[in-house]
């Protein structure tokens, strides 16, 4: 099993359906199609080129460096602990 993280980019979805007509136009003109937005996910899930690749961040179809904050071990630990607390009944 492998686990990776990705940013699909600005993708045209139905999230803007209740926004102003100007916002909907902005999304239609500038956002990637859902198919293009899904391309990196599909690639990571199905390509032999990345078989065994795990723990990486991808953006726009390429392996990339995530923001500096994501490398903060203490913050990661706090997030983990908060998540555990939230799922306890």
PyMOL Python script that loads the backbone (N, CA, C, O; Angstrom):
from pymol import cmd

cmd.read_pdbstr("""\
ATOM      1  N   UNK A   1       0.846  -1.170   0.000  1.00  0.00           N
ATOM      2  CA  UNK A   1       0.000   0.000   0.000  1.00  0.00           C
ATOM      3  C   UNK A   1       0.893   1.236   0.000  1.00  0.00           C
ATOM      4  O   UNK A   1       1.924   1.273   0.673  1.00  0.00           O
ATOM      5  N   UNK A   2       0.491   2.224  -0.748  1.00  0.00           N
ATOM      6  CA  UNK A   2       1.206   3.496  -0.764  1.00  0.00           C
ATOM      7  C   UNK A   2       0.236   4.614  -0.398  1.00  0.00           C
ATOM      8  O   UNK A   2      -0.974   4.502  -0.598  1.00  0.00           O
ATOM      9  N   UNK A   3       0.793   5.688   0.138  1.00  0.00           N
ATOM     10  CA  UNK A   3      -0.012   6.844   0.522  1.00  0.00           C
ATOM     11  C   UNK A   3       0.707   8.097   0.045  1.00  0.00           C
ATOM     12  O   UNK A   3       1.867   8.328   0.387  1.00  0.00           O
ATOM     13  N   UNK A   4       0.018   8.891  -0.736  1.00  0.00           N
ATOM     14  CA  UNK A   4       0.570  10.145  -1.225  1.00  0.00           C
ATOM     15  C   UNK A   4      -0.480  11.237  -1.067  1.00  0.00           C
ATOM     16  O   UNK A   4      -1.659  10.954  -0.856  1.00  0.00           O
ATOM     17  N   UNK A   5      -0.046  12.464  -1.169  1.00  0.00           N
ATOM     18  CA  UNK A   5      -0.925  13.623  -1.052  1.00  0.00           C
ATOM     19  C   UNK A   5      -0.837  14.401  -2.354  1.00  0.00           C
ATOM     20  O   UNK A   5       0.212  14.416  -2.998  1.00  0.00           O
ATOM     21  N   UNK A   6      -1.931  15.048  -2.749  1.00  0.00           N
ATOM     22  CA  UNK A   6      -1.864  15.811  -3.988  1.00  0.00           C
ATOM     23  C   UNK A   6      -2.759  17.027  -3.952  1.00  0.00           C
ATOM     24  O   UNK A   6      -3.713  17.104  -3.177  1.00  0.00           O
ATOM     25  N   UNK A   7      -2.433  17.960  -4.796  1.00  0.00           N
ATOM     26  CA  UNK A   7      -3.229  19.161  -5.014  1.00  0.00           C
ATOM     27  C   UNK A   7      -3.762  19.063  -6.437  1.00  0.00           C
ATOM     28  O   UNK A   7      -2.981  19.121  -7.387  1.00  0.00           O
ATOM     29  N   UNK A   8      -5.073  18.916  -6.606  1.00  0.00           N
ATOM     30  CA  UNK A   8      -5.608  18.796  -7.954  1.00  0.00           C
ATOM     31  C   UNK A   8      -5.644  20.120  -8.709  1.00  0.00           C
ATOM     32  O   UNK A   8      -5.897  20.141  -9.913  1.00  0.00           O
ATOM     33  N   UNK A   9      -5.393  21.219  -8.011  1.00  0.00           N
ATOM     34  CA  UNK A   9      -5.458  22.527  -8.649  1.00  0.00           C
ATOM     35  C   UNK A   9      -6.866  23.106  -8.552  1.00  0.00           C
ATOM     36  O   UNK A   9      -7.719  22.585  -7.833  1.00  0.00           O
ATOM     37  N   UNK A  10      -7.089  24.172  -9.276  1.00  0.00           N
ATOM     38  CA  UNK A  10      -8.386  24.857  -9.297  1.00  0.00           C
ATOM     39  C   UNK A  10      -9.271  24.128 -10.300  1.00  0.00           C
ATOM     40  O   UNK A  10      -9.076  24.237 -11.511  1.00  0.00           O
ATOM     41  N   UNK A  11     -10.243  23.384  -9.785  1.00  0.00           N
ATOM     42  CA  UNK A  11     -11.065  22.500 -10.615  1.00  0.00           C
ATOM     43  C   UNK A  11     -12.514  22.981 -10.624  1.00  0.00           C
ATOM     44  O   UNK A  11     -13.066  23.352  -9.588  1.00  0.00           O
ATOM     45  N   UNK A  12     -13.113  22.968 -11.798  1.00  0.00           N
ATOM     46  CA  UNK A  12     -14.521  23.344 -11.942  1.00  0.00           C
ATOM     47  C   UNK A  12     -15.390  22.237 -11.363  1.00  0.00           C
ATOM     48  O   UNK A  12     -15.449  21.131 -11.901  1.00  0.00           O
ATOM     49  N   UNK A  13     -16.051  22.541 -10.280  1.00  0.00           N
ATOM     50  CA  UNK A  13     -16.979  21.606  -9.649  1.00  0.00           C
ATOM     51  C   UNK A  13     -18.295  22.342  -9.416  1.00  0.00           C
ATOM     52  O   UNK A  13     -18.446  23.494  -9.822  1.00  0.00           O
ATOM     53  N   UNK A  14     -19.215  21.697  -8.784  1.00  0.00           N
ATOM     54  CA  UNK A  14     -20.488  22.343  -8.470  1.00  0.00           C
ATOM     55  C   UNK A  14     -20.434  23.178  -7.192  1.00  0.00           C
ATOM     56  O   UNK A  14     -21.467  23.665  -6.735  1.00  0.00           O
ATOM     57  N   UNK A  15     -19.257  23.349  -6.615  1.00  0.00           N
ATOM     58  CA  UNK A  15     -19.156  24.124  -5.379  1.00  0.00           C
ATOM     59  C   UNK A  15     -19.583  25.571  -5.577  1.00  0.00           C
ATOM     60  O   UNK A  15     -20.045  26.206  -4.629  1.00  0.00           O
ATOM     61  N   UNK A  16     -19.443  26.101  -6.772  1.00  0.00           N
ATOM     62  CA  UNK A  16     -19.792  27.502  -7.029  1.00  0.00           C
ATOM     63  C   UNK A  16     -21.216  27.662  -7.552  1.00  0.00           C
ATOM     64  O   UNK A  16     -21.595  28.757  -7.967  1.00  0.00           O
ATOM     65  N   UNK A  17     -22.003  26.605  -7.540  1.00  0.00           N
ATOM     66  CA  UNK A  17     -23.339  26.667  -8.148  1.00  0.00           C
ATOM     67  C   UNK A  17     -24.252  27.698  -7.492  1.00  0.00           C
ATOM     68  O   UNK A  17     -25.155  28.223  -8.144  1.00  0.00           O
ATOM     69  N   UNK A  18     -24.033  27.995  -6.222  1.00  0.00           N
ATOM     70  CA  UNK A  18     -24.883  28.967  -5.526  1.00  0.00           C
ATOM     71  C   UNK A  18     -24.259  30.357  -5.466  1.00  0.00           C
ATOM     72  O   UNK A  18     -24.786  31.249  -4.800  1.00  0.00           O
ATOM     73  N   UNK A  19     -23.148  30.540  -6.152  1.00  0.00           N
ATOM     74  CA  UNK A  19     -22.461  31.834  -6.143  1.00  0.00           C
ATOM     75  C   UNK A  19     -23.052  32.762  -7.203  1.00  0.00           C
ATOM     76  O   UNK A  19     -23.930  32.375  -7.975  1.00  0.00           O
ATOM     77  N   UNK A  20     -22.556  33.977  -7.219  1.00  0.00           N
ATOM     78  CA  UNK A  20     -23.024  34.962  -8.195  1.00  0.00           C
ATOM     79  C   UNK A  20     -22.672  34.517  -9.610  1.00  0.00           C
ATOM     80  O   UNK A  20     -21.798  33.672  -9.807  1.00  0.00           O
ATOM     81  N   UNK A  21     -23.349  35.082 -10.573  1.00  0.00           N
ATOM     82  CA  UNK A  21     -23.069  34.720 -11.967  1.00  0.00           C
ATOM     83  C   UNK A  21     -21.635  35.087 -12.339  1.00  0.00           C
ATOM     84  O   UNK A  21     -21.019  34.411 -13.163  1.00  0.00           O
ATOM     85  N   UNK A  22     -21.102  36.144 -11.745  1.00  0.00           N
ATOM     86  CA  UNK A  22     -19.716  36.540 -12.021  1.00  0.00           C
ATOM     87  C   UNK A  22     -18.744  35.473 -11.523  1.00  0.00           C
ATOM     88  O   UNK A  22     -17.782  35.136 -12.213  1.00  0.00           O
ATOM     89  N   UNK A  23     -18.993  34.944 -10.332  1.00  0.00           N
ATOM     90  CA  UNK A  23     -18.134  33.895  -9.779  1.00  0.00           C
ATOM     91  C   UNK A  23     -18.235  32.633 -10.623  1.00  0.00           C
ATOM     92  O   UNK A  23     -17.217  31.999 -10.901  1.00  0.00           O
ATOM     93  N   UNK A  24     -19.431  32.258 -11.032  1.00  0.00           N
ATOM     94  CA  UNK A  24     -19.604  31.066 -11.872  1.00  0.00           C
ATOM     95  C   UNK A  24     -18.865  31.230 -13.195  1.00  0.00           C
ATOM     96  O   UNK A  24     -18.265  30.276 -13.691  1.00  0.00           O
ATOM     97  N   UNK A  25     -18.902  32.434 -13.771  1.00  0.00           N
ATOM     98  CA  UNK A  25     -18.178  32.705 -15.006  1.00  0.00           C
ATOM     99  C   UNK A  25     -16.676  32.579 -14.776  1.00  0.00           C
ATOM    100  O   UNK A  25     -15.966  31.993 -15.594  1.00  0.00           O
ATOM    101  N   UNK A  26     -16.199  33.121 -13.677  1.00  0.00           N
ATOM    102  CA  UNK A  26     -14.782  33.028 -13.310  1.00  0.00           C
ATOM    103  C   UNK A  26     -14.350  31.566 -13.235  1.00  0.00           C
ATOM    104  O   UNK A  26     -13.299  31.201 -13.761  1.00  0.00           O
ATOM    105  N   UNK A  27     -15.151  30.736 -12.588  1.00  0.00           N
ATOM    106  CA  UNK A  27     -14.835  29.313 -12.465  1.00  0.00           C
ATOM    107  C   UNK A  27     -14.826  28.658 -13.832  1.00  0.00           C
ATOM    108  O   UNK A  27     -13.908  27.903 -14.153  1.00  0.00           O
ATOM    109  N   UNK A  28     -15.842  28.941 -14.646  1.00  0.00           N
ATOM    110  CA  UNK A  28     -15.924  28.331 -15.976  1.00  0.00           C
ATOM    111  C   UNK A  28     -14.728  28.696 -16.859  1.00  0.00           C
ATOM    112  O   UNK A  28     -14.235  27.866 -17.622  1.00  0.00           O
ATOM    113  N   UNK A  29     -14.272  29.935 -16.748  1.00  0.00           N
ATOM    114  CA  UNK A  29     -13.191  30.401 -17.610  1.00  0.00           C
ATOM    115  C   UNK A  29     -11.805  29.941 -17.155  1.00  0.00           C
ATOM    116  O   UNK A  29     -10.942  29.667 -17.988  1.00  0.00           O
ATOM    117  N   UNK A  30     -11.586  29.855 -15.844  1.00  0.00           N
ATOM    118  CA  UNK A  30     -10.235  29.630 -15.348  1.00  0.00           C
ATOM    119  C   UNK A  30      -9.972  28.247 -14.753  1.00  0.00           C
ATOM    120  O   UNK A  30      -8.822  27.817 -14.664  1.00  0.00           O
ATOM    121  N   UNK A  31     -11.011  27.567 -14.355  1.00  0.00           N
ATOM    122  CA  UNK A  31     -10.817  26.294 -13.662  1.00  0.00           C
ATOM    123  C   UNK A  31     -10.599  25.156 -14.661  1.00  0.00           C
ATOM    124  O   UNK A  31     -11.093  25.182 -15.788  1.00  0.00           O
ATOM    125  N   UNK A  32      -9.842  24.159 -14.205  1.00  0.00           N
ATOM    126  CA  UNK A  32      -9.631  22.953 -15.000  1.00  0.00           C
ATOM    127  C   UNK A  32     -10.896  22.100 -14.968  1.00  0.00           C
ATOM    128  O   UNK A  32     -11.705  22.202 -14.046  1.00  0.00           O
ATOM    129  N   UNK A  33     -11.050  21.281 -15.960  1.00  0.00           N
ATOM    130  CA  UNK A  33     -12.191  20.367 -15.994  1.00  0.00           C
ATOM    131  C   UNK A  33     -12.029  19.329 -14.879  1.00  0.00           C
ATOM    132  O   UNK A  33     -10.913  19.088 -14.418  1.00  0.00           O
ATOM    133  N   UNK A  34     -13.124  18.719 -14.447  1.00  0.00           N
ATOM    134  CA  UNK A  34     -13.010  17.650 -13.452  1.00  0.00           C
ATOM    135  C   UNK A  34     -12.090  16.522 -13.930  1.00  0.00           C
ATOM    136  O   UNK A  34     -11.378  15.920 -13.126  1.00  0.00           O
ATOM    137  N   UNK A  35     -12.103  16.237 -15.226  1.00  0.00           N
ATOM    138  CA  UNK A  35     -11.233  15.194 -15.768  1.00  0.00           C
ATOM    139  C   UNK A  35      -9.754  15.553 -15.583  1.00  0.00           C
ATOM    140  O   UNK A  35      -8.948  14.709 -15.190  1.00  0.00           O
ATOM    141  N   UNK A  36      -9.409  16.803 -15.866  1.00  0.00           N
ATOM    142  CA  UNK A  36      -8.022  17.234 -15.667  1.00  0.00           C
ATOM    143  C   UNK A  36      -7.673  17.272 -14.182  1.00  0.00           C
ATOM    144  O   UNK A  36      -6.556  16.934 -13.791  1.00  0.00           O
ATOM    145  N   UNK A  37      -8.635  17.684 -13.357  1.00  0.00           N
ATOM    146  CA  UNK A  37      -8.407  17.718 -11.916  1.00  0.00           C
ATOM    147  C   UNK A  37      -8.155  16.332 -11.338  1.00  0.00           C
ATOM    148  O   UNK A  37      -7.427  16.189 -10.356  1.00  0.00           O
ATOM    149  N   UNK A  38      -8.751  15.319 -11.939  1.00  0.00           N
ATOM    150  CA  UNK A  38      -8.598  13.948 -11.454  1.00  0.00           C
ATOM    151  C   UNK A  38      -7.365  13.244 -12.018  1.00  0.00           C
ATOM    152  O   UNK A  38      -7.014  12.158 -11.558  1.00  0.00           O
ATOM    153  N   UNK A  39      -6.717  13.836 -12.990  1.00  0.00           N
ATOM    154  CA  UNK A  39      -5.619  13.163 -13.697  1.00  0.00           C
ATOM    155  C   UNK A  39      -4.501  12.697 -12.762  1.00  0.00           C
ATOM    156  O   UNK A  39      -4.026  11.569 -12.898  1.00  0.00           O
ATOM    157  N   UNK A  40      -4.074  13.526 -11.828  1.00  0.00           N
ATOM    158  CA  UNK A  40      -2.984  13.133 -10.929  1.00  0.00           C
ATOM    159  C   UNK A  40      -3.426  12.004 -10.013  1.00  0.00           C
ATOM    160  O   UNK A  40      -2.655  11.077  -9.763  1.00  0.00           O
ATOM    161  N   UNK A  41      -4.642  12.062  -9.515  1.00  0.00           N
ATOM    162  CA  UNK A  41      -5.156  10.976  -8.665  1.00  0.00           C
ATOM    163  C   UNK A  41      -5.175   9.659  -9.431  1.00  0.00           C
ATOM    164  O   UNK A  41      -4.757   8.623  -8.912  1.00  0.00           O
ATOM    165  N   UNK A  42      -5.652   9.704 -10.646  1.00  0.00           N
ATOM    166  CA  UNK A  42      -5.720   8.494 -11.473  1.00  0.00           C
ATOM    167  C   UNK A  42      -4.321   7.973 -11.765  1.00  0.00           C
ATOM    168  O   UNK A  42      -4.074   6.769 -11.711  1.00  0.00           O
ATOM    169  N   UNK A  43      -3.412   8.881 -12.072  1.00  0.00           N
ATOM    170  CA  UNK A  43      -2.028   8.490 -12.336  1.00  0.00           C
ATOM    171  C   UNK A  43      -1.416   7.791 -11.122  1.00  0.00           C
ATOM    172  O   UNK A  43      -0.815   6.726 -11.256  1.00  0.00           O
ATOM    173  N   UNK A  44      -1.568   8.388  -9.942  1.00  0.00           N
ATOM    174  CA  UNK A  44      -0.990   7.795  -8.733  1.00  0.00           C
ATOM    175  C   UNK A  44      -1.628   6.455  -8.386  1.00  0.00           C
ATOM    176  O   UNK A  44      -0.964   5.571  -7.844  1.00  0.00           O
ATOM    177  N   UNK A  45      -2.898   6.304  -8.691  1.00  0.00           N
ATOM    178  CA  UNK A  45      -3.602   5.063  -8.363  1.00  0.00           C
ATOM    179  C   UNK A  45      -3.340   3.939  -9.355  1.00  0.00           C
ATOM    180  O   UNK A  45      -3.530   2.769  -9.026  1.00  0.00           O
ATOM    181  N   UNK A  46      -2.904   4.280 -10.568  1.00  0.00           N
ATOM    182  CA  UNK A  46      -2.874   3.242 -11.597  1.00  0.00           C
ATOM    183  C   UNK A  46      -1.570   3.077 -12.365  1.00  0.00           C
ATOM    184  O   UNK A  46      -1.397   2.070 -13.051  1.00  0.00           O
ATOM    185  N   UNK A  47      -0.666   4.010 -12.277  1.00  0.00           N
ATOM    186  CA  UNK A  47       0.540   3.937 -13.107  1.00  0.00           C
ATOM    187  C   UNK A  47       1.642   3.078 -12.483  1.00  0.00           C
ATOM    188  O   UNK A  47       1.947   3.195 -11.296  1.00  0.00           O
ATOM    189  N   UNK A  48       2.221   2.227 -13.299  1.00  0.00           N
ATOM    190  CA  UNK A  48       3.363   1.423 -12.859  1.00  0.00           C
ATOM    191  C   UNK A  48       4.579   2.313 -12.595  1.00  0.00           C
ATOM    192  O   UNK A  48       5.495   1.911 -11.877  1.00  0.00           O
ATOM    193  N   UNK A  49       4.595   3.514 -13.169  1.00  0.00           N
ATOM    194  CA  UNK A  49       5.717   4.446 -12.974  1.00  0.00           C
ATOM    195  C   UNK A  49       5.883   4.860 -11.520  1.00  0.00           C
ATOM    196  O   UNK A  49       6.984   5.213 -11.099  1.00  0.00           O
ATOM    197  N   UNK A  50       4.800   4.819 -10.747  1.00  0.00           N
ATOM    198  CA  UNK A  50       4.874   5.242  -9.351  1.00  0.00           C
ATOM    199  C   UNK A  50       4.601   4.088  -8.392  1.00  0.00           C
ATOM    200  O   UNK A  50       4.333   4.307  -7.210  1.00  0.00           O
ATOM    201  N   UNK A  51       4.669   2.889  -8.891  1.00  0.00           N
ATOM    202  CA  UNK A  51       4.483   1.730  -8.019  1.00  0.00           C
ATOM    203  C   UNK A  51       5.538   1.760  -6.919  1.00  0.00           C
ATOM    204  O   UNK A  51       6.732   1.854  -7.201  1.00  0.00           O
ATOM    205  N   UNK A  52       5.100   1.682  -5.683  1.00  0.00           N
ATOM    206  CA  UNK A  52       6.025   1.714  -4.549  1.00  0.00           C
ATOM    207  C   UNK A  52       6.380   3.109  -4.078  1.00  0.00           C
ATOM    208  O   UNK A  52       7.046   3.248  -3.052  1.00  0.00           O
ATOM    209  N   UNK A  53       5.960   4.158  -4.791  1.00  0.00           N
ATOM    210  CA  UNK A  53       6.223   5.532  -4.365  1.00  0.00           C
ATOM    211  C   UNK A  53       5.215   5.882  -3.279  1.00  0.00           C
ATOM    212  O   UNK A  53       4.008   5.752  -3.481  1.00  0.00           O
ATOM    213  N   UNK A  54       5.711   6.324  -2.129  1.00  0.00           N
ATOM    214  CA  UNK A  54       4.827   6.625  -1.006  1.00  0.00           C
ATOM    215  C   UNK A  54       5.383   7.787  -0.198  1.00  0.00           C
ATOM    216  O   UNK A  54       6.594   8.005  -0.147  1.00  0.00           O
ATOM    217  N   UNK A  55       4.475   8.531   0.435  1.00  0.00           N
ATOM    218  CA  UNK A  55       4.893   9.629   1.298  1.00  0.00           C
ATOM    219  C   UNK A  55       5.310  10.875   0.548  1.00  0.00           C
ATOM    220  O   UNK A  55       6.078  11.684   1.070  1.00  0.00           O
ATOM    221  N   UNK A  56       4.818  11.042  -0.667  1.00  0.00           N
ATOM    222  CA  UNK A  56       5.201  12.197  -1.468  1.00  0.00           C
ATOM    223  C   UNK A  56       4.010  13.116  -1.695  1.00  0.00           C
ATOM    224  O   UNK A  56       2.860  12.733  -1.479  1.00  0.00           O
ATOM    225  N   UNK A  57       4.303  14.328  -2.132  1.00  0.00           N
ATOM    226  CA  UNK A  57       3.293  15.340  -2.453  1.00  0.00           C
ATOM    227  C   UNK A  57       3.356  15.599  -3.946  1.00  0.00           C
ATOM    228  O   UNK A  57       4.440  15.700  -4.521  1.00  0.00           O
ATOM    229  N   UNK A  58       2.208  15.706  -4.564  1.00  0.00           N
ATOM    230  CA  UNK A  58       2.120  15.919  -6.010  1.00  0.00           C
ATOM    231  C   UNK A  58       1.280  17.143  -6.306  1.00  0.00           C
ATOM    232  O   UNK A  58       0.278  17.392  -5.636  1.00  0.00           O
ATOM    233  N   UNK A  59       1.681  17.901  -7.298  1.00  0.00           N
ATOM    234  CA  UNK A  59       0.927  19.070  -7.743  1.00  0.00           C
ATOM    235  C   UNK A  59       1.021  19.151  -9.256  1.00  0.00           C
ATOM    236  O   UNK A  59       2.112  19.108  -9.826  1.00  0.00           O
ATOM    237  N   UNK A  60      -0.117  19.267  -9.892  1.00  0.00           N
ATOM    238  CA  UNK A  60      -0.191  19.379 -11.355  1.00  0.00           C
ATOM    239  C   UNK A  60       0.542  18.241 -12.058  1.00  0.00           C
ATOM    240  O   UNK A  60       1.250  18.456 -13.041  1.00  0.00           O
ATOM    241  N   UNK A  61       0.362  17.036 -11.543  1.00  0.00           N
ATOM    242  CA  UNK A  61       0.904  15.854 -12.199  1.00  0.00           C
ATOM    243  C   UNK A  61       2.367  15.565 -11.942  1.00  0.00           C
ATOM    244  O   UNK A  61       2.929  14.644 -12.535  1.00  0.00           O
ATOM    245  N   UNK A  62       2.992  16.334 -11.070  1.00  0.00           N
ATOM    246  CA  UNK A  62       4.414  16.140 -10.798  1.00  0.00           C
ATOM    247  C   UNK A  62       4.675  16.103  -9.298  1.00  0.00           C
ATOM    248  O   UNK A  62       3.977  16.750  -8.517  1.00  0.00           O
ATOM    249  N   UNK A  63       5.687  15.341  -8.909  1.00  0.00           N
ATOM    250  CA  UNK A  63       6.092  15.347  -7.518  1.00  0.00           C
ATOM    251  C   UNK A  63       6.626  16.732  -7.190  1.00  0.00           C
ATOM    252  O   UNK A  63       7.376  17.321  -7.969  1.00  0.00           O
ATOM    253  N   UNK A  64       6.233  17.248  -6.026  1.00  0.00           N
ATOM    254  CA  UNK A  64       6.609  18.610  -5.647  1.00  0.00           C
ATOM    255  C   UNK A  64       6.908  18.661  -4.155  1.00  0.00           C
ATOM    256  O   UNK A  64       6.659  17.698  -3.430  1.00  0.00           O
ATOM    257  N   UNK A  65       7.435  19.771  -3.711  1.00  0.00           N
ATOM    258  CA  UNK A  65       7.669  19.994  -2.289  1.00  0.00           C
ATOM    259  C   UNK A  65       6.440  20.698  -1.724  1.00  0.00           C
ATOM    260  O   UNK A  65       5.990  21.709  -2.262  1.00  0.00           O
ATOM    261  N   UNK A  66       5.912  20.161  -0.651  1.00  0.00           N
ATOM    262  CA  UNK A  66       4.756  20.794  -0.018  1.00  0.00           C
ATOM    263  C   UNK A  66       5.225  21.996   0.794  1.00  0.00           C
ATOM    264  O   UNK A  66       6.426  22.246   0.907  1.00  0.00           O
ATOM    265  N   UNK A  67       4.272  22.740   1.360  1.00  0.00           N
ATOM    266  CA  UNK A  67       4.620  23.941   2.113  1.00  0.00           C
ATOM    267  C   UNK A  67       5.499  23.585   3.309  1.00  0.00           C
ATOM    268  O   UNK A  67       5.454  22.459   3.803  1.00  0.00           O
ATOM    269  N   UNK A  68       6.278  24.521   3.762  1.00  0.00           N
ATOM    270  CA  UNK A  68       7.208  24.315   4.868  1.00  0.00           C
ATOM    271  C   UNK A  68       6.488  23.824   6.118  1.00  0.00           C
ATOM    272  O   UNK A  68       7.034  23.015   6.868  1.00  0.00           O
ATOM    273  N   UNK A  69       5.270  24.304   6.350  1.00  0.00           N
ATOM    274  CA  UNK A  69       4.498  23.925   7.531  1.00  0.00           C
ATOM    275  C   UNK A  69       4.303  22.410   7.615  1.00  0.00           C
ATOM    276  O   UNK A  69       4.239  21.857   8.713  1.00  0.00           O
ATOM    277  N   UNK A  70       4.209  21.742   6.479  1.00  0.00           N
ATOM    278  CA  UNK A  70       3.942  20.299   6.486  1.00  0.00           C
ATOM    279  C   UNK A  70       5.121  19.485   7.001  1.00  0.00           C
ATOM    280  O   UNK A  70       4.983  18.286   7.244  1.00  0.00           O
ATOM    281  N   UNK A  71       6.253  20.105   7.169  1.00  0.00           N
ATOM    282  CA  UNK A  71       7.441  19.416   7.681  1.00  0.00           C
ATOM    283  C   UNK A  71       7.643  19.650   9.174  1.00  0.00           C
ATOM    284  O   UNK A  71       8.649  19.221   9.739  1.00  0.00           O
ATOM    285  N   UNK A  72       6.692  20.329   9.814  1.00  0.00           N
ATOM    286  CA  UNK A  72       6.765  20.640  11.246  1.00  0.00           C
ATOM    287  C   UNK A  72       6.300  19.417  12.040  1.00  0.00           C
ATOM    288  O   UNK A  72       5.101  19.152  12.129  1.00  0.00           O
ATOM    289  N   UNK A  73       7.239  18.682  12.609  1.00  0.00           N
ATOM    290  CA  UNK A  73       6.934  17.435  13.316  1.00  0.00           C
ATOM    291  C   UNK A  73       6.054  17.692  14.532  1.00  0.00           C
ATOM    292  O   UNK A  73       5.136  16.915  14.796  1.00  0.00           O
ATOM    293  N   UNK A  74       6.313  18.763  15.280  1.00  0.00           N
ATOM    294  CA  UNK A  74       5.502  19.066  16.465  1.00  0.00           C
ATOM    295  C   UNK A  74       4.060  19.377  16.075  1.00  0.00           C
ATOM    296  O   UNK A  74       3.128  18.937  16.749  1.00  0.00           O
ATOM    297  N   UNK A  75       3.867  20.132  14.992  1.00  0.00           N
ATOM    298  CA  UNK A  75       2.509  20.441  14.526  1.00  0.00           C
ATOM    299  C   UNK A  75       1.808  19.176  14.057  1.00  0.00           C
ATOM    300  O   UNK A  75       0.613  19.005  14.295  1.00  0.00           O
ATOM    301  N   UNK A  76       2.533  18.298  13.398  1.00  0.00           N
ATOM    302  CA  UNK A  76       1.956  17.021  12.951  1.00  0.00           C
ATOM    303  C   UNK A  76       1.481  16.205  14.142  1.00  0.00           C
ATOM    304  O   UNK A  76       0.408  15.604  14.099  1.00  0.00           O
ATOM    305  N   UNK A  77       2.267  16.182  15.194  1.00  0.00           N
ATOM    306  CA  UNK A  77       1.896  15.439  16.399  1.00  0.00           C
ATOM    307  C   UNK A  77       0.643  16.032  17.048  1.00  0.00           C
ATOM    308  O   UNK A  77      -0.246  15.297  17.476  1.00  0.00           O
ATOM    309  N   UNK A  78       0.577  17.364  17.118  1.00  0.00           N
ATOM    310  CA  UNK A  78      -0.609  18.014  17.686  1.00  0.00           C
ATOM    311  C   UNK A  78      -1.853  17.703  16.855  1.00  0.00           C
ATOM    312  O   UNK A  78      -2.920  17.449  17.414  1.00  0.00           O
ATOM    313  N   UNK A  79      -1.729  17.721  15.541  1.00  0.00           N
ATOM    314  CA  UNK A  79      -2.852  17.394  14.662  1.00  0.00           C
ATOM    315  C   UNK A  79      -3.297  15.953  14.870  1.00  0.00           C
ATOM    316  O   UNK A  79      -4.493  15.670  14.938  1.00  0.00           O
ATOM    317  N   UNK A  80      -2.337  15.048  14.971  1.00  0.00           N
ATOM    318  CA  UNK A  80      -2.657  13.637  15.208  1.00  0.00           C
ATOM    319  C   UNK A  80      -3.434  13.479  16.523  1.00  0.00           C
ATOM    320  O   UNK A  80      -4.462  12.803  16.569  1.00  0.00           O
ATOM    321  N   UNK A  81      -2.934  14.102  17.576  1.00  0.00           N
ATOM    322  CA  UNK A  81      -3.577  13.990  18.889  1.00  0.00           C
ATOM    323  C   UNK A  81      -4.970  14.605  18.882  1.00  0.00           C
ATOM    324  O   UNK A  81      -5.896  14.039  19.464  1.00  0.00           O
ATOM    325  N   UNK A  82      -5.130  15.748  18.238  1.00  0.00           N
ATOM    326  CA  UNK A  82      -6.450  16.378  18.148  1.00  0.00           C
ATOM    327  C   UNK A  82      -7.404  15.498  17.351  1.00  0.00           C
ATOM    328  O   UNK A  82      -8.579  15.391  17.702  1.00  0.00           O
ATOM    329  N   UNK A  83      -6.930  14.878  16.305  1.00  0.00           N
ATOM    330  CA  UNK A  83      -7.760  13.987  15.490  1.00  0.00           C
ATOM    331  C   UNK A  83      -8.225  12.793  16.301  1.00  0.00           C
ATOM    332  O   UNK A  83      -9.389  12.401  16.222  1.00  0.00           O
ATOM    333  N   UNK A  84      -7.330  12.216  17.075  1.00  0.00           N
ATOM    334  CA  UNK A  84      -7.688  11.068  17.918  1.00  0.00           C
ATOM    335  C   UNK A  84      -8.754  11.468  18.925  1.00  0.00           C
ATOM    336  O   UNK A  84      -9.701  10.718  19.163  1.00  0.00           O
ATOM    337  N   UNK A  85      -8.604  12.642  19.513  1.00  0.00           N
ATOM    338  CA  UNK A  85      -9.590  13.116  20.486  1.00  0.00           C
ATOM    339  C   UNK A  85     -10.960  13.306  19.833  1.00  0.00           C
ATOM    340  O   UNK A  85     -11.982  12.994  20.445  1.00  0.00           O
ATOM    341  N   UNK A  86     -10.990  13.804  18.623  1.00  0.00           N
ATOM    342  CA  UNK A  86     -12.245  14.065  17.943  1.00  0.00           C
ATOM    343  C   UNK A  86     -13.001  12.791  17.565  1.00  0.00           C
ATOM    344  O   UNK A  86     -14.227  12.811  17.462  1.00  0.00           O
ATOM    345  N   UNK A  87     -12.284  11.687  17.360  1.00  0.00           N
ATOM    346  CA  UNK A  87     -12.977  10.462  16.949  1.00  0.00           C
ATOM    347  C   UNK A  87     -13.313   9.545  18.119  1.00  0.00           C
ATOM    348  O   UNK A  87     -13.983   8.530  17.932  1.00  0.00           O
ATOM    349  N   UNK A  88     -12.865   9.881  19.307  1.00  0.00           N
ATOM    350  CA  UNK A  88     -13.217   9.079  20.484  1.00  0.00           C
ATOM    351  C   UNK A  88     -14.665   9.340  20.859  1.00  0.00           C
ATOM    352  O   UNK A  88     -15.141  10.471  20.760  1.00  0.00           O
ATOM    353  N   UNK A  89     -15.355   8.320  21.282  1.00  0.00           N
ATOM    354  CA  UNK A  89     -16.770   8.476  21.652  1.00  0.00           C
ATOM    355  C   UNK A  89     -16.909   8.603  23.142  1.00  0.00           C
ATOM    356  O   UNK A  89     -18.023   8.742  23.649  1.00  0.00           O
TER     357      UNK A  89
END
""", "prot")
cmd.dss("prot")
cmd.show_as("cartoon", "prot")
cmd.util.cbc("prot")
cmd.orient("prot")
